[in-house]
Amino acid sequence: MTSDQGPIVQSALLRTELVRLRKEKKLTQEQVARQLEWSPSKLIRVEGGKNAVTRTDLQALLRVYDVTSEARQERLQSLARGAREPAWWNAYRDELDPRFLNYVGYAAGAAYIRQFHGAVVPGLIQTPEYAEVLSTGKASEKGRVLAAKLRIQRQQELAKRQHPPRQHYIIDEAVIRRHVGIGIDPAIMPNQLTSIADASERNDLLTIRILPFSAGAHPGLEGPFSMLEFDGDLDDILYLEGRSGASLMITGEDDRIPEYRDTFELLLEQSLSADESIELLRQSAEQLMA
Protein backbone atom coordinates (compact mmCIF):
# COMPACT_ATOMS: atom_id res chain seq x y z
CA MET A 1 0.00 0.00 0.00
CA THR A 2 1.40 3.39 -1.00
CA SER A 3 2.11 5.75 1.89
CA ASP A 4 1.43 9.46 1.73
CA GLN A 5 3.79 10.34 4.57
CA GLY A 6 6.46 11.77 2.29
CA PRO A 7 10.04 10.65 1.60
CA ILE A 8 11.65 11.84 4.85
CA VAL A 9 9.24 9.95 7.11
CA GLN A 10 9.22 6.86 4.88
CA SER A 11 13.02 6.84 4.91
CA ALA A 12 13.05 7.14 8.70
CA LEU A 13 10.51 4.32 9.08
CA LEU A 14 12.55 2.08 6.78
CA ARG A 15 15.82 2.78 8.58
CA THR A 16 14.24 2.21 11.98
CA GLU A 17 12.97 -1.20 10.90
CA LEU A 18 16.27 -2.21 9.31
CA VAL A 19 18.15 -1.37 12.50
CA ARG A 20 15.61 -3.32 14.56
CA LEU A 21 15.91 -6.36 12.25
CA ARG A 22 19.69 -6.30 12.58
CA LYS A 23 19.56 -6.08 16.34
CA GLU A 24 16.97 -8.87 16.55
CA LYS A 25 19.51 -11.09 14.74
CA LYS A 26 22.14 -9.91 17.24
CA LEU A 27 24.40 -8.75 14.42
CA THR A 28 26.79 -5.80 14.45
CA GLN A 29 27.13 -3.45 11.51
CA GLU A 30 30.56 -4.93 10.82
CA GLN A 31 29.18 -8.49 10.73
CA VAL A 32 26.40 -7.56 8.29
CA ALA A 33 28.81 -5.63 6.08
CA ARG A 34 31.17 -8.60 6.00
CA GLN A 35 28.39 -10.98 4.93
CA LEU A 36 27.36 -8.63 2.12
CA GLU A 37 30.93 -7.76 1.15
CA TRP A 38 30.15 -4.12 1.83
CA SER A 39 32.38 -1.64 3.59
CA PRO A 40 31.14 -0.98 7.15
CA SER A 41 30.81 2.68 6.23
CA LYS A 42 28.19 1.81 3.59
CA LEU A 43 25.89 0.18 6.14
CA ILE A 44 26.50 3.04 8.55
CA ARG A 45 25.42 5.50 5.84
CA VAL A 46 22.36 3.41 4.97
CA GLU A 47 21.20 3.14 8.58
CA GLY A 48 22.01 6.80 9.20
CA GLY A 49 20.03 8.03 6.21
CA LYS A 50 23.08 9.29 4.29
CA ASN A 51 22.59 6.75 1.49
CA ALA A 52 19.33 5.88 -0.26
CA VAL A 53 18.37 2.22 0.03
CA THR A 54 18.25 0.66 -3.42
CA ARG A 55 15.97 -2.26 -4.21
CA THR A 56 19.01 -4.54 -4.62
CA ASP A 57 20.58 -3.44 -1.33
CA LEU A 58 17.30 -3.89 0.53
CA GLN A 59 16.84 -7.41 -0.86
CA ALA A 60 20.35 -8.27 0.25
CA LEU A 61 19.74 -6.97 3.76
CA LEU A 62 16.44 -8.84 4.08
CA ARG A 63 18.17 -12.11 3.10
CA VAL A 64 20.73 -11.58 5.86
CA TYR A 65 17.93 -10.84 8.34
CA ASP A 66 15.89 -13.88 7.20
CA VAL A 67 12.83 -11.82 6.27
CA THR A 68 10.86 -14.29 4.13
CA SER A 69 7.31 -12.92 4.39
CA GLU A 70 6.30 -11.54 0.98
CA ALA A 71 3.95 -9.04 2.61
CA ARG A 72 6.70 -7.70 4.87
CA GLN A 73 9.19 -7.55 2.02
CA GLU A 74 6.74 -5.62 -0.14
CA ARG A 75 5.95 -3.20 2.70
CA LEU A 76 9.65 -2.45 3.17
CA GLN A 77 10.22 -2.14 -0.57
CA SER A 78 7.27 0.27 -0.69
CA LEU A 79 8.90 2.39 2.02
CA ALA A 80 12.16 2.32 0.08
CA ARG A 81 10.41 3.45 -3.11
CA GLY A 82 8.66 6.24 -1.22
CA ALA A 83 11.94 7.33 0.38
CA ARG A 84 13.46 7.77 -3.08
CA GLU A 85 10.61 9.95 -4.36
CA PRO A 86 11.46 13.65 -4.88
CA ALA A 87 10.19 15.87 -2.07
CA TRP A 88 7.92 18.75 -3.04
CA TRP A 89 9.79 21.03 -0.61
CA ASN A 90 13.03 20.63 -2.60
CA ALA A 91 11.86 23.56 -4.73
CA TYR A 92 12.60 25.85 -1.75
CA ARG A 93 16.12 24.63 -0.89
CA ASP A 94 18.02 27.42 -2.67
CA GLU A 95 16.40 30.18 -0.63
CA LEU A 96 15.20 28.70 2.68
CA ASP A 97 17.00 27.12 5.63
CA PRO A 98 17.55 23.39 4.86
CA ARG A 99 17.23 22.56 8.56
CA PHE A 100 13.74 24.03 8.62
CA LEU A 101 12.87 22.22 5.41
CA ASN A 102 13.97 18.96 7.05
CA TYR A 103 11.44 19.67 9.80
CA VAL A 104 8.85 20.48 7.11
CA GLY A 105 9.50 17.03 5.66
CA TYR A 106 8.84 15.32 8.98
CA ALA A 107 5.74 17.43 9.64
CA ALA A 108 4.44 16.48 6.18
CA GLY A 109 4.20 12.87 7.34
CA ALA A 110 3.15 13.36 10.96
CA ALA A 111 0.00 11.86 12.43
CA TYR A 112 -0.36 14.49 15.16
CA ILE A 113 0.97 18.07 15.18
CA ARG A 114 0.91 20.11 18.37
CA GLN A 115 2.20 23.66 18.54
CA PHE A 116 2.31 26.64 20.85
CA HIS A 117 2.98 30.12 19.50
CA GLY A 118 3.03 33.40 21.35
CA ALA A 119 3.98 35.83 18.58
CA VAL A 120 2.29 34.90 15.29
CA VAL A 121 -0.40 32.63 13.90
CA PRO A 122 1.11 29.14 13.29
CA GLY A 123 2.11 28.69 9.66
CA LEU A 124 -0.22 25.77 8.96
CA ILE A 125 -3.30 27.91 9.67
CA GLN A 126 -2.16 31.19 8.11
CA THR A 127 -4.05 32.84 5.25
CA PRO A 128 -2.00 33.71 2.13
CA GLU A 129 -2.29 37.45 2.87
CA TYR A 130 -1.12 37.05 6.47
CA ALA A 131 1.75 34.78 5.37
CA GLU A 132 2.89 37.35 2.82
CA VAL A 133 2.97 40.15 5.39
CA LEU A 134 5.09 38.05 7.74
CA SER A 135 7.58 37.32 4.95
CA THR A 136 8.39 40.96 4.19
CA GLY A 137 11.62 40.84 6.20
CA LYS A 138 13.28 38.23 3.96
CA ALA A 139 16.59 39.26 2.43
CA SER A 140 15.48 38.79 -1.17
CA GLU A 141 12.24 39.26 -3.04
CA LYS A 142 12.43 35.63 -4.15
CA GLY A 143 12.94 34.51 -0.56
CA ARG A 144 9.91 36.53 0.56
CA VAL A 145 7.68 35.02 -2.10
CA LEU A 146 8.90 31.47 -1.45
CA ALA A 147 8.53 31.76 2.34
CA ALA A 148 4.89 32.77 1.98
CA LYS A 149 4.27 30.16 -0.72
CA LEU A 150 5.79 27.42 1.43
CA ARG A 151 3.37 28.07 4.30
CA ILE A 152 0.37 27.74 2.01
CA GLN A 153 1.71 24.73 0.12
CA ARG A 154 2.30 22.93 3.43
CA GLN A 155 -1.39 23.34 4.20
CA GLN A 156 -2.40 22.12 0.76
CA GLU A 157 -0.15 19.07 0.86
CA LEU A 158 -1.43 18.00 4.29
CA ALA A 159 -5.01 18.34 3.06
CA LYS A 160 -4.23 15.96 0.17
CA ARG A 161 -3.23 13.11 2.47
CA GLN A 162 -5.57 10.15 2.71
CA HIS A 163 -5.31 10.42 6.48
CA PRO A 164 -4.50 14.06 7.35
CA PRO A 165 -2.89 14.69 10.73
CA ARG A 166 -4.64 15.91 13.82
CA GLN A 167 -3.55 19.47 14.52
CA HIS A 168 -3.76 21.09 17.94
CA TYR A 169 -2.67 24.70 18.40
CA ILE A 170 -2.38 26.85 21.48
CA ILE A 171 -2.12 30.55 20.60
CA ASP A 172 -1.35 33.34 23.04
CA GLU A 173 -4.02 36.05 23.13
CA ALA A 174 -1.33 38.56 22.15
CA VAL A 175 -1.27 36.95 18.69
CA ILE A 176 -4.93 37.61 17.98
CA ARG A 177 -4.80 41.19 19.30
CA ARG A 178 -1.90 42.28 17.09
CA HIS A 179 -3.23 43.97 13.96
CA VAL A 180 -0.83 42.39 11.47
CA GLY A 181 -1.05 44.02 8.04
CA ILE A 182 -2.85 47.17 9.19
CA GLY A 183 -0.59 49.37 7.07
CA ILE A 184 -1.32 47.33 3.93
CA ASP A 185 -4.91 46.21 4.33
CA PRO A 186 -6.77 46.48 7.67
CA ALA A 187 -8.87 43.43 6.71
CA ILE A 188 -5.91 41.02 6.66
CA MET A 189 -5.92 40.27 10.40
CA PRO A 190 -9.71 40.12 10.90
CA ASN A 191 -9.93 37.78 7.91
CA GLN A 192 -7.14 35.65 9.38
CA LEU A 193 -8.96 35.28 12.69
CA THR A 194 -12.25 34.47 10.98
CA SER A 195 -10.47 31.89 8.84
CA ILE A 196 -9.10 30.15 11.93
CA ALA A 197 -12.51 30.12 13.63
CA ASP A 198 -14.25 28.79 10.52
CA ALA A 199 -11.65 26.07 9.95
CA SER A 200 -11.82 24.96 13.57
CA GLU A 201 -15.61 24.62 13.42
CA ARG A 202 -15.70 22.58 10.21
CA ASN A 203 -12.62 20.39 10.71
CA ASP A 204 -12.79 17.76 13.44
CA LEU A 205 -9.03 17.21 13.16
CA LEU A 206 -8.22 20.84 14.00
CA THR A 207 -8.34 22.23 17.53
CA ILE A 208 -7.58 25.84 18.46
CA ARG A 209 -7.13 26.99 22.04
CA ILE A 210 -6.42 30.57 23.06
CA LEU A 211 -4.21 31.22 26.08
CA PRO A 212 -5.77 34.39 27.58
CA PHE A 213 -3.96 37.35 29.10
CA SER A 214 -5.62 36.42 32.40
CA ALA A 215 -3.36 33.35 32.59
CA GLY A 216 -0.51 35.70 33.46
CA ALA A 217 3.05 34.43 33.13
CA HIS A 218 3.24 30.94 31.63
CA PRO A 219 5.87 28.44 30.38
CA GLY A 220 5.17 29.36 26.75
CA LEU A 221 6.92 32.69 27.29
CA GLU A 222 10.19 30.83 26.74
CA GLY A 223 9.34 30.59 23.04
CA PRO A 224 7.29 28.76 20.43
CA PHE A 225 7.59 25.01 20.00
CA SER A 226 6.09 22.19 17.98
CA MET A 227 5.76 18.46 18.64
CA LEU A 228 5.24 15.78 16.01
CA GLU A 229 3.96 12.23 16.52
CA PHE A 230 3.90 9.52 13.86
CA ASP A 231 2.09 6.38 12.84
CA GLY A 232 4.70 3.66 12.97
CA ASP A 233 7.74 3.10 15.13
CA LEU A 234 9.25 6.57 15.05
CA ASP A 235 10.27 8.72 17.98
CA ASP A 236 8.42 11.98 18.60
CA ILE A 237 10.08 15.14 17.33
CA LEU A 238 10.37 18.42 19.21
CA TYR A 239 11.06 21.57 17.20
CA LEU A 240 12.15 24.68 19.06
CA GLU A 241 11.60 27.67 16.84
CA GLY A 242 14.06 30.54 16.93
CA ARG A 243 15.44 33.28 14.76
CA SER A 244 17.24 32.34 11.56
CA GLY A 245 19.91 29.77 12.36
CA ALA A 246 18.76 29.28 15.94
CA SER A 247 15.96 26.73 15.52
CA LEU A 248 16.53 23.21 16.84
CA MET A 249 14.97 19.83 16.00
CA ILE A 250 15.21 17.24 18.77
CA THR A 251 14.37 13.54 18.67
CA GLY A 252 15.33 10.27 20.34
CA GLU A 253 15.58 9.91 24.12
CA ASP A 254 16.23 13.59 24.83
CA ASP A 255 14.70 14.64 28.18
CA ARG A 256 13.35 17.83 26.65
CA ILE A 257 10.72 15.91 24.69
CA PRO A 258 8.69 14.73 27.72
CA GLU A 259 9.31 18.11 29.38
CA TYR A 260 7.73 19.99 26.48
CA ARG A 261 4.94 17.42 26.26
CA ASP A 262 4.11 18.26 29.88
CA THR A 263 4.42 21.98 29.11
CA PHE A 264 1.86 21.67 26.32
CA GLU A 265 -0.59 19.97 28.71
CA LEU A 266 -0.02 22.69 31.31
CA LEU A 267 -0.71 25.39 28.73
CA LEU A 268 -3.89 23.56 27.73
CA GLU A 269 -5.09 23.68 31.34
CA GLN A 270 -4.61 27.47 31.35
CA SER A 271 -6.27 28.00 27.97
CA LEU A 272 -9.87 28.77 27.10
CA SER A 273 -12.03 25.89 25.94
CA ALA A 274 -12.33 25.24 22.20
CA ASP A 275 -15.76 26.91 22.06
CA GLU A 276 -14.59 29.89 24.12
CA SER A 277 -11.53 30.21 21.90
CA ILE A 278 -13.63 30.36 18.73
CA GLU A 279 -15.87 32.97 20.32
CA LEU A 280 -12.86 35.11 21.28
CA LEU A 281 -11.42 34.81 17.77
CA ARG A 282 -14.65 36.13 16.27
CA GLN A 283 -14.93 38.91 18.85
CA SER A 284 -11.36 40.02 18.18
CA ALA A 285 -12.00 39.98 14.41
CA GLU A 286 -15.00 42.23 14.87
CA GLN A 287 -13.06 44.63 17.10
CA LEU A 288 -10.19 44.90 14.61
CA MET A 289 -12.66 45.73 11.84
CA ALA A 290 -14.34 48.47 13.88
C-alpha positions in Angstrom: 0.0 0.0 0.0 1.4 3.4 -1.0 2.1 5.8 1.9 1.4 9.5 1.7 3.8 10.3 4.6 6.5 11.8 2.3 10.0 10.7 1.6 11.6 11.8 4.9 9.2 9.9 7.1 9.2 6.9 4.9 13.0 6.8 4.9 13.1 7.1 8.7 10.5 4.3 9.1 12.5 2.1 6.8 15.8 2.8 8.6 14.2 2.2 12.0 13.0 -1.2 10.9 16.3 -2.2 9.3 18.1 -1.4 12.5 15.6 -3.3 14.6 15.9 -6.4 12.3 19.7 -6.3 12.6 19.6 -6.1 16.3 17.0 -8.9 16.5 19.5 -11.1 14.7 22.1 -9.9 17.2 24.4 -8.7 14.4 26.8 -5.8 14.5 27.1 -3.5 11.5 30.6 -4.9 10.8 29.2 -8.5 10.7 26.4 -7.6 8.3 28.8 -5.6 6.1 31.2 -8.6 6.0 28.4 -11.0 4.9 27.4 -8.6 2.1 30.9 -7.8 1.1 30.2 -4.1 1.8 32.4 -1.6 3.6 31.1 -1.0 7.2 30.8 2.7 6.2 28.2 1.8 3.6 25.9 0.2 6.1 26.5 3.0 8.6 25.4 5.5 5.8 22.4 3.4 5.0 21.2 3.1 8.6 22.0 6.8 9.2 20.0 8.0 6.2 23.1 9.3 4.3 22.6 6.7 1.5 19.3 5.9 -0.3 18.4 2.2 0.0 18.2 0.7 -3.4 16.0 -2.3 -4.2 19.0 -4.5 -4.6 20.6 -3.4 -1.3 17.3 -3.9 0.5 16.8 -7.4 -0.9 20.3 -8.3 0.3 19.7 -7.0 3.8 16.4 -8.8 4.1 18.2 -12.1 3.1 20.7 -11.6 5.9 17.9 -10.8 8.3 15.9 -13.9 7.2 12.8 -11.8 6.3 10.9 -14.3 4.1 7.3 -12.9 4.4 6.3 -11.5 1.0 3.9 -9.0 2.6 6.7 -7.7 4.9 9.2 -7.6 2.0 6.7 -5.6 -0.1 5.9 -3.2 2.7 9.6 -2.4 3.2 10.2 -2.1 -0.6 7.3 0.3 -0.7 8.9 2.4 2.0 12.2 2.3 0.1 10.4 3.5 -3.1 8.7 6.2 -1.2 11.9 7.3 0.4 13.5 7.8 -3.1 10.6 9.9 -4.4 11.5 13.6 -4.9 10.2 15.9 -2.1 7.9 18.8 -3.0 9.8 21.0 -0.6 13.0 20.6 -2.6 11.9 23.6 -4.7 12.6 25.8 -1.7 16.1 24.6 -0.9 18.0 27.4 -2.7 16.4 30.2 -0.6 15.2 28.7 2.7 17.0 27.1 5.6 17.6 23.4 4.9 17.2 22.6 8.6 13.7 24.0 8.6 12.9 22.2 5.4 14.0 19.0 7.1 11.4 19.7 9.8 8.9 20.5 7.1 9.5 17.0 5.7 8.8 15.3 9.0 5.7 17.4 9.6 4.4 16.5 6.2 4.2 12.9 7.3 3.1 13.4 11.0 0.0 11.9 12.4 -0.4 14.5 15.2 1.0 18.1 15.2 0.9 20.1 18.4 2.2 23.7 18.5 2.3 26.6 20.8 3.0 30.1 19.5 3.0 33.4 21.3 4.0 35.8 18.6 2.3 34.9 15.3 -0.4 32.6 13.9 1.1 29.1 13.3 2.1 28.7 9.7 -0.2 25.8 9.0 -3.3 27.9 9.7 -2.2 31.2 8.1 -4.0 32.8 5.2 -2.0 33.7 2.1 -2.3 37.5 2.9 -1.1 37.1 6.5 1.7 34.8 5.4 2.9 37.3 2.8 3.0 40.2 5.4 5.1 38.0 7.7 7.6 37.3 5.0 8.4 41.0 4.2 11.6 40.8 6.2 13.3 38.2 4.0 16.6 39.3 2.4 15.5 38.8 -1.2 12.2 39.3 -3.0 12.4 35.6 -4.2 12.9 34.5 -0.6 9.9 36.5 0.6 7.7 35.0 -2.1 8.9 31.5 -1.4 8.5 31.8 2.3 4.9 32.8 2.0 4.3 30.2 -0.7 5.8 27.4 1.4 3.4 28.1 4.3 0.4 27.7 2.0 1.7 24.7 0.1 2.3 22.9 3.4 -1.4 23.3 4.2 -2.4 22.1 0.8 -0.1 19.1 0.9 -1.4 18.0 4.3 -5.0 18.3 3.1 -4.2 16.0 0.2 -3.2 13.1 2.5 -5.6 10.2 2.7 -5.3 10.4 6.5 -4.5 14.1 7.3 -2.9 14.7 10.7 -4.6 15.9 13.8 -3.6 19.5 14.5 -3.8 21.1 17.9 -2.7 24.7 18.4 -2.4 26.9 21.5 -2.1 30.6 20.6 -1.4 33.3 23.0 -4.0 36.0 23.1 -1.3 38.6 22.1 -1.3 37.0 18.7 -4.9 37.6 18.0 -4.8 41.2 19.3 -1.9 42.3 17.1 -3.2 44.0 14.0 -0.8 42.4 11.5 -1.0 44.0 8.0 -2.8 47.2 9.2 -0.6 49.4 7.1 -1.3 47.3 3.9 -4.9 46.2 4.3 -6.8 46.5 7.7 -8.9 43.4 6.7 -5.9 41.0 6.7 -5.9 40.3 10.4 -9.7 40.1 10.9 -9.9 37.8 7.9 -7.1 35.7 9.4 -9.0 35.3 12.7 -12.3 34.5 11.0 -10.5 31.9 8.8 -9.1 30.2 11.9 -12.5 30.1 13.6 -14.3 28.8 10.5 -11.6 26.1 9.9 -11.8 25.0 13.6 -15.6 24.6 13.4 -15.7 22.6 10.2 -12.6 20.4 10.7 -12.8 17.8 13.4 -9.0 17.2 13.2 -8.2 20.8 14.0 -8.3 22.2 17.5 -7.6 25.8 18.5 -7.1 27.0 22.0 -6.4 30.6 23.1 -4.2 31.2 26.1 -5.8 34.4 27.6 -4.0 37.3 29.1 -5.6 36.4 32.4 -3.4 33.3 32.6 -0.5 35.7 33.5 3.1 34.4 33.1 3.2 30.9 31.6 5.9 28.4 30.4 5.2 29.4 26.8 6.9 32.7 27.3 10.2 30.8 26.7 9.3 30.6 23.0 7.3 28.8 20.4 7.6 25.0 20.0 6.1 22.2 18.0 5.8 18.5 18.6 5.2 15.8 16.0 4.0 12.2 16.5 3.9 9.5 13.9 2.1 6.4 12.8 4.7 3.7 13.0 7.7 3.1 15.1 9.3 6.6 15.0 10.3 8.7 18.0 8.4 12.0 18.6 10.1 15.1 17.3 10.4 18.4 19.2 11.1 21.6 17.2 12.2 24.7 19.1 11.6 27.7 16.8 14.1 30.5 16.9 15.4 33.3 14.8 17.2 32.3 11.6 19.9 29.8 12.4 18.8 29.3 15.9 16.0 26.7 15.5 16.5 23.2 16.8 15.0 19.8 16.0 15.2 17.2 18.8 14.4 13.5 18.7 15.3 10.3 20.3 15.6 9.9 24.1 16.2 13.6 24.8 14.7 14.6 28.2 13.4 17.8 26.7 10.7 15.9 24.7 8.7 14.7 27.7 9.3 18.1 29.4 7.7 20.0 26.5 4.9 17.4 26.3 4.1 18.3 29.9 4.4 22.0 29.1 1.9 21.7 26.3 -0.6 20.0 28.7 0.0 22.7 31.3 -0.7 25.4 28.7 -3.9 23.6 27.7 -5.1 23.7 31.3 -4.6 27.5 31.4 -6.3 28.0 28.0 -9.9 28.8 27.1 -12.0 25.9 25.9 -12.3 25.2 22.2 -15.8 26.9 22.1 -14.6 29.9 24.1 -11.5 30.2 21.9 -13.6 30.4 18.7 -15.9 33.0 20.3 -12.9 35.1 21.3 -11.4 34.8 17.8 -14.7 36.1 16.3 -14.9 38.9 18.9 -11.4 40.0 18.2 -12.0 40.0 14.4 -15.0 42.2 14.9 -13.1 44.6 17.1 -10.2 44.9 14.6 -12.7 45.7 11.8 -14.3 48.5 13.9 
